Amino acid sequence: MPPGPHLSGGGRAPEDGAIAATGMGGAMDLATQEADSLRKPLGGPDGSGPQDKPRSLWSDAWRDLRRNPVFIISGLVILFLIVISLWPSVIASGNPLKCDLAKSQEGSQPGHPFGYNGQGCDVYTRTVYGARVSVTVGVCATLGVAILGSVLGGLAGFFGGAWDAVLSRITDIFFAIPVVLGGLVLLSVVTSSTIWPVIGFMVLLGWPQISRIARGSVITTKQNDYVQAARALGASNSRMLLRHITPNAIAPVIVVATIALGTYISLEATLSFLGVGLKPPTVSWGIDISSASQYIRTAPHALLWPAGALAVTVLAFIMLGDAVRDALDPKLR
């Protein structure tokens, strides 16, 4: 008879690759079962592959955002604003610059649901077309501030030394400048009616805040073990910045920039209301609010509609920023 596996106590032969139970019971059998489990391939029941893929901070954040009603509502509002900013004629067929003084301060009429302002312009059409300027200014200013502040603050936090000291003192100087007062001084000498002087002013005074956030985040990230390991293995500064530090330090910058976008839209309206921001014939919510403020007793609708659109837009971006912050902050999980 050919030799076969030894059977004890009437038990069956173990499967290939398995470790047979000793029959002694207790800890010995438990140890053999554990060793047998370690010999099996990792993955699902059929051994085809891993059951769960490793999740990153961004995948967890996206999963949380999809379940957050605040993110969904604010995202839909912002999506609607972007659509009407790109194609305002979809919901407003009139010309925002066409006015008729004979209809000055008239109320709602068929085809003109928001009525007319003091110059006889259709308030509905101007409110829709005003979203284009406000969203464009907010997005461009936020991108400029985020890029400039992240680069300067990230380099200062990574290299430290004299570069960090000089940048810290420069940011202190900019923080000491009142934003509205700085806008009144700097933009009062600008004669251009385009949006670029306003965007340039916001970038000039807005980058120190992002710079401080980026600097602190980079200083915290570069002390992690994986960065120290990459440095010990001879990774260059550019590789550590691009591959190890930036992806793990950018989350606070994204949160602050998202919230600041609504602030920049509000700042543009404030400067335009004061007469130093955008100027006619540019269609802006701030310009419309300024011109309608003198008719608030006789034609309040001309003020309420652009002011309401501005408030909803700023609130939507602030809510979006809060939702992104909650999703990206591990301490809030």
C-alpha positions, 0 to 999 in steps of 0.5 A, a space after each residue: 500500500 502506498 504511503 499516505 498521510 497520517 490520520 489521527 483520531 479518525 480525522 480526514 487528511 488535510 488539504 494541500 498546503 494546510 497544516 494538520 491539527 495536532 489533536 492536542 487542542 488548546 493553544 496548539 491547534 489555535 496556532 496551527 489554524 492561524 498558520 494555515 490562514 497565513 498560507 492562504 492567498 489574500 483577497 476575497 473568498 475565491 482568492 482573486 484579489 483584495 476585497 477593499 482598495 486602500 482609501 486616500 484622504 481625497 477618496 474619503 472626502 469625496 465619499 463624505 461630500 456626496 452624502 452631505 446635503 449642504 455640499 449638494 445644495 451649494 454645488 447645484 446653486 454654483 453650477 446654475 450660476 456658472 451656466 448662466 454666467 457662460 450662457 446668460 441668454 438661455 434664461 434672459 433674452 433681453 439686452 442689459 444695456 437697453 433702457 427706456 426712461 419712460 419705464 423708470 421705476 416701474 414694477 413687475 410686468 409680463 416678460 419683465 418679472 423684476 421690473 425696471 430700475 431708475 434708468 428704465 433698464 430691465 432688472 431681471 436681465 441685468 441681474 442675470 448678466 451681472 452673474 457673469 462679472 461677479 463669478 469671473 472676478 471671484 474665480 480669477 482672483 481666487 486662482 491668482 491668490 491661491 497660486 501666488 500664496 501657495 508658491 511663496 508660502 510653500 517655499 518659505 515653509 520648506 526652505 525656512 531660514 532667511 527666505 521664511 523670515 523675509 516673507 513673514 515680515 512682508 505678509 505682516 505689512 500686507 495684513 496691516 493694510 485695510 482691504 477696503 481702504 486699500 481698494 479706495 486708494 489704489 483703484 481710485 487712480 485707475 481709469 480702466 473699466 475692465 475687470 483686471 484692475 480689480 482682480 489684480 488688487 484682490 490678488 495683491 492684498 489677498 495672497 498673504 492669507 493663503 501664504 500663511 496657510 500654505 507655510 504652516 501646512 508645509 512645515 507640518 507635512 515635511 516633519 512626517 516620517 515618509 518625507 524624512 524617509 524620502 530625504 534619507 533615500 536621496 530624493 531631491 527637493 523638487 521631488 519631495 515638494 511635488 510628490 510627497 509634500 504638495 499632495 498632502 499639504 494642499 487640503 487647507 489651501 483648497 478649503 480657505 480658497 473656496 471660502 475666500 471665493 465668496 468673499 472676493 465676490 462680495 468685495 468686488 460688489 463693495 468696491 463697485 458700490 463705492 465707485 472705485 471698482 467696476 464702472 459702467 457700462 459694465 453690468 455688475 451687481 455692485 453697480 446696480 445696487 449703488 444706482 438703485 440705493 437712491 430709489 430704495 423708497 420708491 423702487 425697492 425692487 431694483 435694489 432687492 433683486 441684485 442684492 439677493 442674487 449677491 447674497 445667495 451667491 456668497 452664501 453658496 460659496 461659503 457653504 461649499 467651503 464649509 462642506 469641503 473643510 468638514 470633509 478634508 479635516 480628519 479631526 472632524 471625522 
